[in-house]
């Protein structure tokens, strides 16, 4: 039996983690983190089995940009796609996130069918790149 890929859902609000988890739970194992440091702790042990990170930007203590900075320093951004899921739709936040080469940004509230398709496309693209060694 093939094991499921894992999706890391990072959001300080439990309801958002629950909603995102429900969208992907049938096809993926969901790992949740309620903050930036917890997300880093998960990545330290699970990075090789994660298919994608769904990351909120606005969180107390360590925000999503802190997580992205960690991923950049560890070289994770090239092989582990990040989808920002946030209610901050400012151009400044989008520009800053894309400077980290995030795969996509989804603004809350989102349509479940659309986020499912977008995230699956990103996972497929990164899987193809890893398998065939192609740059995206």
DOLO-790167 format. One line per 10 residues: number of its first residue (from 0); for each residue y negated, z, x negated of N, C-alpha, C, O, CB. Coordinates in nm, 3 decimals, always signed. Last residue first. Glycine has a CB too. Layout:
NUM = Y/Z/X/Y/Z/X/Y/Z/X/Y/Z/X/Y/Z/X ~ ...
This chain:
135 = -2.470/-1.308/-1.165/-2.525/-1.335/-1.033/-2.671/-1.371/-1.047/-2.739/-1.397/-0.947/-2.508/-1.213/-0.938 ~ -2.238/-1.436/-1.399/-2.363/-1.365/-1.371/-2.413/-1.404/-1.234/-2.401/-1.519/-1.192/-2.470/-1.395/-1.479 ~ -1.884/-1.402/-1.401/-2.005/-1.482/-1.374/-2.124/-1.391/-1.352/-2.112/-1.283/-1.295/-1.984/-1.574/-1.251 ~ -1.625/-1.310/-1.432/-1.721/-1.293/-1.540/-1.849/-1.374/-1.523/-1.914/-1.409/-1.621/-1.657/-1.330/-1.669 ~ -1.441/-1.307/-1.232/-1.460/-1.433/-1.303/-1.564/-1.425/-1.414/-1.589/-1.524/-1.483/-1.499/-1.539/-1.205 ~ -1.440/-1.039/-1.144/-1.315/-1.111/-1.163/-1.331/-1.235/-1.253/-1.247/-1.263/-1.338/-1.258/-1.153/-1.029 ~ -1.710/-0.976/-1.120/-1.626/-0.898/-1.209/-1.498/-0.973/-1.244/-1.452/-0.971/-1.358/-1.592/-0.762/-1.146 ~ -1.790/-1.164/-0.929/-1.853/-1.164/-1.060/-1.765/-1.089/-1.161/-1.748/-1.135/-1.274/-1.992/-1.100/-1.054 ~ -1.633/-1.083/-0.712/-1.617/-1.217/-0.769/-1.672/-1.221/-0.911/-1.609/-1.274/-1.002/-1.689/-1.322/-0.682 ~ -1.744/-0.830/-0.668/-1.602/-0.843/-0.699/-1.574/-0.978/-0.765/-1.500/-0.985/-0.864/-1.516/-0.826/-0.572
125 = -2.005/-0.900/-0.600/-1.982/-0.823/-0.723/-1.836/-0.829/-0.765/-1.806/-0.832/-0.884/-2.026/-0.677/-0.705 ~ -1.950/-1.038/-0.357/-2.020/-1.103/-0.467/-1.996/-1.031/-0.600/-1.968/-1.095/-0.701/-2.169/-1.108/-0.438 ~ -1.829/-0.840/-0.198/-1.756/-0.963/-0.233/-1.818/-1.031/-0.354/-1.747/-1.077/-0.443/-1.754/-1.059/-0.113 ~ -2.044/-0.659/-0.177/-1.918/-0.617/-0.241/-1.839/-0.740/-0.285/-1.788/-0.743/-0.397/-1.834/-0.530/-0.144 ~ -2.225/-0.824/-0.038/-2.259/-0.773/-0.171/-2.133/-0.730/-0.246/-2.117/-0.760/-0.364/-2.357/-0.655/-0.161 ~ -2.088/-0.864/+0.204/-2.124/-0.979/+0.120/-2.155/-0.935/-0.023/-2.115/-1.001/-0.119/-2.245/-1.053/+0.178 ~ -2.079/-0.599/+0.296/-1.955/-0.668/+0.262/-1.982/-0.790/+0.173/-1.908/-0.816/+0.079/-1.881/-0.711/+0.389 ~ -2.353/-0.555/+0.343/-2.284/-0.475/+0.241/-2.154/-0.544/+0.200/-2.121/-0.547/+0.082/-2.255/-0.333/+0.293 ~ -2.395/-0.743/+0.549/-2.472/-0.751/+0.424/-2.402/-0.675/+0.312/-2.392/-0.724/+0.200/-2.614/-0.695/+0.445 ~ -2.218/-0.654/+0.750/-2.204/-0.788/+0.692/-2.275/-0.797/+0.557/-2.220/-0.852/+0.462/-2.259/-0.893/+0.787
115 = -2.319/-0.395/+0.802/-2.179/-0.414/+0.763/-2.160/-0.548/+0.693/-2.095/-0.555/+0.589/-2.086/-0.405/+0.888 ~ -2.579/-0.450/+0.884/-2.559/-0.379/+0.758/-2.414/-0.394/+0.710/-2.390/-0.404/+0.590/-2.596/-0.230/+0.774 ~ -2.516/-0.587/+1.126/-2.589/-0.654/+1.018/-2.568/-0.582/+0.886/-2.541/-0.647/+0.785/-2.739/-0.661/+1.051 ~ -2.386/-0.402/+1.285/-2.319/-0.528/+1.251/-2.385/-0.595/+1.132/-2.317/-0.653/+1.047/-2.319/-0.624/+1.372 ~ -2.587/-0.190/+1.307/-2.460/-0.172/+1.238/-2.389/-0.301/+1.197/-2.338/-0.310/+1.086/-2.369/-0.094/+1.324 ~ -2.921/-0.228/+1.234/-2.819/-0.276/+1.327/-2.683/-0.267/+1.255/-2.666/-0.330/+1.150/-2.849/-0.426/+1.376 ~ -3.124/+0.056/+1.149/-3.057/-0.071/+1.119/-2.956/-0.103/+1.228/-2.912/-0.016/+1.303/-2.988/-0.065/+0.982 ~ -3.449/+0.204/+1.145/-3.311/+0.200/+1.193/-3.251/+0.061/+1.171/-3.323/-0.039/+1.175/-3.304/+0.239/+1.343 ~ -3.428/+0.153/+0.790/-3.383/+0.224/+0.911/-3.487/+0.207/+1.019/-3.606/+0.196/+0.988/-3.357/+0.375/+0.881 ~ -3.387/-0.136/+0.596/-3.481/-0.042/+0.655/-3.419/+0.019/+0.782/-3.365/-0.051/+0.867/-3.616/-0.112/+0.689
105 = -3.225/-0.206/+0.303/-3.210/-0.209/+0.447/-3.301/-0.099/+0.503/-3.292/+0.017/+0.463/-3.060/-0.189/+0.491 ~ -3.213/-0.401/+0.020/-3.283/-0.291/+0.084/-3.270/-0.310/+0.234/-3.301/-0.417/+0.287/-3.434/-0.284/+0.039 ~ -2.984/-0.482/-0.249/-3.050/-0.509/-0.121/-3.123/-0.384/-0.076/-3.098/-0.274/-0.127/-2.947/-0.555/-0.013 ~ -2.919/-0.430/-0.514/-2.863/-0.549/-0.450/-2.937/-0.585/-0.321/-2.951/-0.702/-0.287/-2.715/-0.528/-0.420 ~ -3.166/-0.343/-0.759/-3.079/-0.307/-0.647/-3.035/-0.436/-0.577/-3.104/-0.537/-0.582/-3.151/-0.211/-0.546 ~ -3.311/-0.359/-1.000/-3.211/-0.461/-0.967/-3.113/-0.414/-0.860/-2.994/-0.442/-0.868/-3.135/-0.501/-1.091 ~ -3.524/-0.204/-1.041/-3.395/-0.148/-1.085/-3.279/-0.244/-1.056/-3.163/-0.213/-1.083/-3.369/-0.014/-1.015 ~ -3.710/-0.353/-0.911/-3.721/-0.344/-1.057/-3.593/-0.286/-1.117/-3.559/-0.316/-1.231/-3.842/-0.259/-1.098 ~ -3.650/-0.295/-0.648/-3.601/-0.422/-0.703/-3.618/-0.429/-0.855/-3.547/-0.505/-0.921/-3.674/-0.539/-0.637 ~ -3.785/-0.050/-0.627/-3.640/-0.056/-0.613/-3.584/-0.184/-0.675/-3.483/-0.181/-0.746/-3.599/-0.046/-0.465
95 = -4.054/-0.133/-0.653/-3.996/-0.040/-0.750/-3.842/-0.045/-0.746/-3.777/-0.044/-0.850/-4.045/+0.104/-0.724 ~ -4.080/-0.298/-0.427/-4.100/-0.352/-0.562/-4.034/-0.263/-0.667/-3.968/-0.312/-0.758/-4.250/-0.366/-0.592 ~ -4.032/-0.107/-0.222/-3.946/-0.225/-0.238/-3.958/-0.282/-0.379/-3.856/-0.310/-0.444/-3.981/-0.332/-0.135 ~ -4.248/+0.069/-0.264/-4.110/+0.117/-0.276/-4.014/+0.001/-0.297/-3.925/+0.009/-0.381/-4.070/+0.197/-0.152 ~ -4.464/-0.109/-0.217/-4.452/-0.037/-0.345/-4.309/+0.011/-0.368/-4.255/-0.003/-0.477/-4.550/+0.082/-0.348 ~ -4.432/-0.184/+0.047/-4.413/-0.285/-0.057/-4.393/-0.219/-0.194/-4.315/-0.266/-0.276/-4.534/-0.382/-0.062 ~ -4.255/+0.044/+0.259/-4.372/+0.004/+0.183/-4.337/-0.098/+0.075/-4.226/-0.097/+0.020/-4.438/+0.127/+0.119 ~ -4.071/+0.154/+0.432/-4.078/+0.008/+0.425/-4.200/-0.041/+0.345/-4.243/-0.155/+0.362/-4.082/-0.051/+0.565 ~ -3.862/+0.404/+0.442/-3.985/+0.372/+0.369/-3.991/+0.220/+0.350/-3.923/+0.165/+0.263/-3.991/+0.447/+0.231 ~ -3.621/+0.461/+0.537/-3.722/+0.432/+0.639/-3.858/+0.407/+0.575/-3.958/+0.391/+0.645/-3.731/+0.546/+0.740
85 = -3.332/+0.306/+0.377/-3.447/+0.397/+0.384/-3.536/+0.365/+0.503/-3.528/+0.258/+0.563/-3.528/+0.389/+0.256 ~ -3.102/+0.229/+0.162/-3.109/+0.243/+0.307/-3.215/+0.350/+0.332/-3.192/+0.468/+0.311/-2.967/+0.283/+0.371 ~ -3.026/+0.010/-0.094/-3.119/+0.113/-0.051/-3.122/+0.112/+0.101/-3.143/+0.007/+0.162/-3.262/+0.091/-0.112 ~ -2.732/-0.045/-0.247/-2.809/-0.088/-0.131/-2.895/+0.030/-0.090/-2.844/+0.136/-0.054/-2.716/-0.137/-0.013 ~ -2.606/-0.133/-0.556/-2.676/-0.030/-0.480/-2.752/-0.098/-0.366/-2.825/-0.195/-0.387/-2.774/+0.052/-0.571 ~ -2.304/-0.214/-0.732/-2.419/-0.251/-0.649/-2.475/-0.132/-0.571/-2.402/-0.043/-0.528/-2.380/-0.361/-0.552 ~ -2.215/-0.178/-1.050/-2.202/-0.104/-0.925/-2.324/-0.133/-0.838/-2.434/-0.085/-0.865/-2.189/+0.048/-0.952 ~ -2.275/-0.323/-1.277/-2.140/-0.337/-1.220/-2.119/-0.262/-1.090/-2.016/-0.281/-1.024/-2.040/-0.289/-1.319 ~ -2.538/-0.278/-1.348/-2.484/-0.413/-1.362/-2.349/-0.430/-1.292/-2.314/-0.541/-1.253/-2.470/-0.448/-1.508 ~ -2.581/-0.005/-1.319/-2.644/-0.096/-1.223/-2.591/-0.239/-1.234/-2.599/-0.315/-1.137/-2.794/-0.097/-1.244
75 = -2.477/+0.152/-1.523/-2.398/+0.133/-1.400/-2.454/+0.026/-1.308/-2.381/-0.028/-1.225/-2.389/+0.262/-1.326 ~ -2.585/+0.244/-1.761/-2.538/+0.106/-1.753/-2.457/+0.076/-1.628/-2.376/-0.017/-1.629/-2.457/+0.075/-1.874 ~ -2.704/+0.490/-1.773/-2.559/+0.486/-1.793/-2.502/+0.344/-1.786/-2.381/+0.326/-1.804/-2.490/+0.573/-1.689 ~ -2.967/+0.428/-1.709/-2.937/+0.486/-1.842/-2.789/+0.478/-1.875/-2.752/+0.460/-1.991/-2.983/+0.631/-1.849 ~ -2.931/+0.344/-1.442/-2.983/+0.252/-1.543/-2.946/+0.301/-1.683/-2.899/+0.223/-1.766/-3.136/+0.237/-1.530 ~ -2.848/+0.579/-1.319/-2.757/+0.465/-1.322/-2.800/+0.364/-1.428/-2.716/+0.304/-1.495/-2.751/+0.398/-1.185 ~ -3.084/+0.733/-1.351/-2.957/+0.777/-1.411/-2.862/+0.657/-1.426/-2.803/+0.637/-1.532/-2.892/+0.888/-1.324 ~ -3.253/+0.578/-1.190/-3.284/+0.596/-1.332/-3.159/+0.642/-1.409/-3.132/+0.593/-1.518/-3.398/+0.699/-1.351 ~ -3.132/+0.610/-0.940/-3.138/+0.477/-1.001/-3.167/+0.486/-1.151/-3.111/+0.410/-1.230/-3.245/+0.391/-0.932 ~ -3.180/+0.883/-0.903/-3.042/+0.834/-0.910/-3.040/+0.697/-0.978/-2.955/+0.671/-1.063/-2.978/+0.827/-0.768
65 = -3.457/+0.877/-0.886/-3.393/+0.957/-0.990/-3.249/+0.913/-1.011/-3.201/+0.908/-1.125/-3.397/+1.105/-0.956 ~ -3.488/+0.727/-0.657/-3.530/+0.668/-0.784/-3.475/+0.747/-0.903/-3.448/+0.690/-1.009/-3.683/+0.663/-0.792 ~ -3.404/+0.905/-0.456/-3.322/+0.789/-0.491/-3.361/+0.723/-0.622/-3.276/+0.669/-0.692/-3.329/+0.687/-0.382 ~ -3.493/+1.236/-0.581/-3.494/+1.125/-0.486/-3.407/+1.010/-0.535/-3.346/+1.017/-0.642/-3.637/+1.076/-0.461 ~ -3.412/+1.562/-0.605/-3.401/+1.436/-0.679/-3.393/+1.323/-0.579/-3.298/+1.314/-0.501/-3.276/+1.436/-0.773 ~ -3.573/+1.737/-0.404/-3.525/+1.771/-0.538/-3.515/+1.646/-0.625/-3.601/+1.624/-0.711/-3.388/+1.841/-0.530 ~ -3.521/+1.542/-0.101/-3.582/+1.650/-0.180/-3.512/+1.668/-0.315/-3.402/+1.616/-0.335/-3.579/+1.782/-0.101 ~ -3.555/+1.187/-0.060/-3.472/+1.308/-0.056/-3.542/+1.415/-0.138/-3.613/+1.384/-0.234/-3.327/+1.280/-0.110 ~ -3.587/+0.867/+0.001/-3.664/+0.988/+0.027/-3.568/+1.106/+0.047/-3.509/+1.123/+0.153/-3.754/+0.970/+0.151 ~ -3.387/+0.672/-0.039/-3.490/+0.695/-0.141/-3.556/+0.831/-0.122/-3.577/+0.904/-0.220/-3.597/+0.584/-0.135
55 = -3.034/+0.653/-0.005/-3.164/+0.682/+0.053/-3.263/+0.706/-0.061/-3.224/+0.755/-0.167/-3.157/+0.806/+0.150 ~ -2.788/+0.417/-0.074/-2.875/+0.520/-0.129/-3.007/+0.532/-0.054/-3.081/+0.434/-0.040/-2.903/+0.493/-0.274 ~ -2.470/+0.336/-0.109/-2.574/+0.326/-0.007/-2.666/+0.445/-0.031/-2.627/+0.560/-0.010/-2.513/+0.326/+0.141 ~ -2.295/+0.170/-0.354/-2.367/+0.294/-0.325/-2.473/+0.262/-0.220/-2.555/+0.172/-0.239/-2.431/+0.355/-0.455 ~ -1.966/+0.026/-0.371/-2.109/+0.015/-0.348/-2.166/+0.155/-0.327/-2.094/+0.247/-0.286/-2.140/-0.078/-0.226 ~ -1.713/+0.087/-0.460/-1.744/-0.053/-0.433/-1.894/-0.075/-0.421/-1.944/-0.181/-0.457/-1.674/-0.100/-0.306 ~ -1.580/+0.309/-0.701/-1.682/+0.284/-0.599/-1.708/+0.134/-0.585/-1.724/+0.063/-0.684/-1.812/+0.358/-0.634 ~ -1.416/+0.362/-0.909/-1.352/+0.330/-0.782/-1.452/+0.303/-0.670/-1.412/+0.276/-0.556/-1.261/+0.442/-0.742 ~ -1.573/+0.426/-1.127/-1.479/+0.314/-1.138/-1.415/+0.274/-1.007/-1.365/+0.162/-0.995/-1.373/+0.349/-1.235 ~ -1.713/+0.658/-1.045/-1.783/+0.530/-1.061/-1.688/+0.410/-1.064/-1.719/+0.305/-1.008/-1.866/+0.531/-1.188
45 = -1.621/+0.919/-1.013/-1.569/+0.816/-0.924/-1.625/+0.676/-0.948/-1.588/+0.583/-0.877/-1.597/+0.855/-0.783 ~ -1.742/+1.103/-1.186/-1.596/+1.103/-1.174/-1.539/+0.983/-1.099/-1.423/+0.948/-1.117/-1.552/+1.228/-1.105 ~ -2.013/+1.042/-1.183/-1.951/+1.083/-1.309/-1.799/+1.074/-1.303/-1.734/+1.040/-1.402/-1.992/+1.227/-1.344 ~ -2.066/+1.006/-0.913/-2.056/+0.888/-1.001/-1.991/+0.922/-1.134/-1.921/+0.838/-1.192/-2.194/+0.829/-1.025 ~ -2.081/+1.273/-0.829/-1.975/+1.187/-0.777/-1.956/+1.066/-0.870/-1.843/+1.029/-0.901/-2.008/+1.140/-0.633 ~ -2.311/+1.352/-0.970/-2.184/+1.420/-0.994/-2.067/+1.335/-0.946/-1.964/+1.326/-1.014/-2.182/+1.557/-0.925 ~ -2.498/+1.184/-0.847/-2.469/+1.167/-0.990/-2.335/+1.233/-1.024/-2.255/+1.176/-1.098/-2.582/+1.226/-1.076 ~ -2.496/+1.297/-0.591/-2.457/+1.156/-0.610/-2.420/+1.130/-0.755/-2.321/+1.062/-0.783/-2.571/+1.062/-0.566 ~ -2.600/+1.549/-0.648/-2.463/+1.539/-0.598/-2.411/+1.396/-0.615/-2.294/+1.376/-0.648/-2.456/+1.583/-0.449 ~ -2.860/+1.474/-0.717/-2.772/+1.533/-0.819/-2.626/+1.526/-0.776/-2.539/+1.501/-0.859/-2.812/+1.678/-0.846
35 = -2.955/+1.367/-0.464/-2.945/+1.287/-0.585/-2.851/+1.344/-0.689/-2.770/+1.270/-0.745/-3.079/+1.272/-0.645 ~ -2.759/+1.467/-0.173/-2.877/+1.463/-0.259/-2.849/+1.387/-0.387/-2.736/+1.347/-0.415/-2.923/+1.604/-0.292 ~ -2.524/+1.466/-0.041/-2.642/+1.506/+0.035/-2.769/+1.509/-0.049/-2.875/+1.549/-0.001/-2.619/+1.642/+0.097 ~ -2.275/+1.222/-0.035/-2.356/+1.310/-0.120/-2.485/+1.339/-0.044/-2.548/+1.248/+0.011/-2.386/+1.244/-0.261 ~ -1.944/+1.116/+0.048/-2.080/+1.150/+0.086/-2.145/+1.240/-0.019/-2.079/+1.323/-0.082/-2.082/+1.219/+0.222 ~ -1.733/+0.846/+0.063/-1.766/+0.964/-0.015/-1.913/+0.992/+0.013/-1.997/+0.903/+0.003/-1.739/+0.943/-0.170 ~ -1.493/+0.683/+0.252/-1.633/+0.721/+0.245/-1.646/+0.850/+0.164/-1.580/+0.950/+0.192/-1.693/+0.739/+0.387 ~ -1.289/+0.408/+0.206/-1.295/+0.553/+0.198/-1.442/+0.589/+0.175/-1.508/+0.532/+0.088/-1.203/+0.609/+0.082 ~ -1.307/+0.131/+0.435/-1.337/+0.196/+0.308/-1.321/+0.347/+0.318/-1.337/+0.406/+0.425/-1.477/+0.162/+0.263 ~ -1.254/+0.036/+0.689/-1.215/-0.045/+0.575/-1.231/+0.023/+0.440/-1.175/-0.023/+0.340/-1.293/-0.170/+0.575
25 = -1.337/+0.232/+0.869/-1.211/+0.161/+0.893/-1.161/+0.087/+0.769/-1.041/+0.076/+0.747/-1.227/+0.063/+1.008 ~ -1.592/+0.321/+0.779/-1.474/+0.407/+0.764/-1.341/+0.333/+0.785/-1.241/+0.370/+0.724/-1.483/+0.521/+0.861 ~ -1.837/+0.197/+0.815/-1.748/+0.146/+0.711/-1.613/+0.216/+0.703/-1.527/+0.173/+0.626/-1.817/+0.157/+0.579 ~ -1.968/+0.326/+1.022/-1.973/+0.180/+1.017/-1.866/+0.125/+0.923/-1.810/+0.019/+0.949/-2.112/+0.133/+0.971 ~ -1.940/+0.597/+0.960/-1.868/+0.540/+1.075/-1.864/+0.388/+1.072/-1.766/+0.328/+1.116/-1.931/+0.587/+1.204 ~ -2.121/+0.622/+0.746/-1.978/+0.639/+0.725/-1.897/+0.577/+0.836/-1.796/+0.512/+0.811/-1.944/+0.785/+0.713 ~ -2.364/+0.594/+0.881/-2.323/+0.493/+0.783/-2.172/+0.501/+0.756/-2.105/+0.399/+0.746/-2.400/+0.511/+0.651 ~ -2.351/+0.830/+1.042/-2.366/+0.696/+1.102/-2.320/+0.587/+1.006/-2.246/+0.497/+1.045/-2.512/+0.671/+1.144 ~ -2.329/+1.034/+0.846/-2.228/+1.017/+0.949/-2.232/+0.875/+1.007/-2.129/+0.809/+1.020/-2.247/+1.121/+1.060 ~ -2.567/+1.007/+0.706/-2.440/+0.989/+0.635/-2.327/+0.962/+0.734/-2.241/+0.878/+0.710/-2.407/+1.113/+0.548
15 = -2.743/+1.065/+0.917/-2.747/+0.932/+0.854/-2.618/+0.905/+0.776/-2.565/+0.794/+0.780/-2.868/+0.921/+0.760 ~ -2.676/+1.332/+0.971/-2.659/+1.232/+1.076/-2.660/+1.090/+1.018/-2.585/+1.004/+1.065/-2.769/+1.246/+1.182 ~ -2.752/+1.467/+0.733/-2.611/+1.452/+0.770/-2.587/+1.345/+0.875/-2.487/+1.274/+0.868/-2.559/+1.582/+0.820 ~ -2.986/+1.368/+0.503/-2.965/+1.396/+0.645/-2.820/+1.364/+0.684/-2.772/+1.251/+0.669/-3.063/+1.313/+0.732 ~ -2.993/+1.283/+0.244/-3.006/+1.426/+0.267/-2.984/+1.464/+0.413/-2.964/+1.582/+0.443/-3.142/+1.473/+0.223 ~ -2.755/+1.052/+0.127/-2.868/+1.077/+0.216/-2.874/+1.227/+0.241/-2.770/+1.291/+0.257/-2.854/+0.997/+0.351 ~ -2.537/+0.823/+0.015/-2.625/+0.928/-0.035/-2.746/+0.939/+0.057/-2.829/+0.848/+0.065/-2.670/+0.899/-0.181 ~ -2.214/+0.724/+0.009/-2.328/+0.730/+0.099/-2.412/+0.850/+0.057/-2.367/+0.964/+0.063/-2.284/+0.741/+0.250 ~ -2.003/+0.517/-0.160/-2.078/+0.641/-0.174/-2.202/+0.632/-0.086/-2.286/+0.543/-0.105/-2.116/+0.668/-0.323 ~ -1.697/+0.387/-0.074/-1.841/+0.369/-0.059/-1.904/+0.506/-0.071/-1.865/+0.600/-0.002/-1.878/+0.299/+0.077
5 = -1.401/+0.267/-0.231/-1.485/+0.377/-0.183/-1.630/+0.332/-0.174/-1.679/+0.252/-0.254/-1.473/+0.498/-0.275 ~ -1.119/+0.076/-0.123/-1.235/+0.096/-0.208/-1.320/+0.206/-0.146/-1.311/+0.235/-0.027/-1.318/-0.036/-0.225 ~ -0.794/+0.197/-0.047/-0.925/+0.152/-0.004/-1.026/+0.167/-0.116/-1.018/+0.261/-0.195/-0.971/+0.229/+0.120 ~ -0.492/+0.079/-0.199/-0.587/+0.186/-0.170/-0.722/+0.126/-0.132/-0.758/+0.019/-0.179/-0.601/+0.282/-0.291 ~ -0.216/-0.088/-0.058/-0.340/-0.099/-0.133/-0.434/+0.016/-0.096/-0.452/+0.048/+0.021/-0.409/-0.236/-0.106 ~ +0.119/+0.000/-0.084/+0.000/+0.000/+0.000/-0.124/+0.000/-0.088/-0.136/+0.080/-0.181/+0.000/+0.122/+0.095
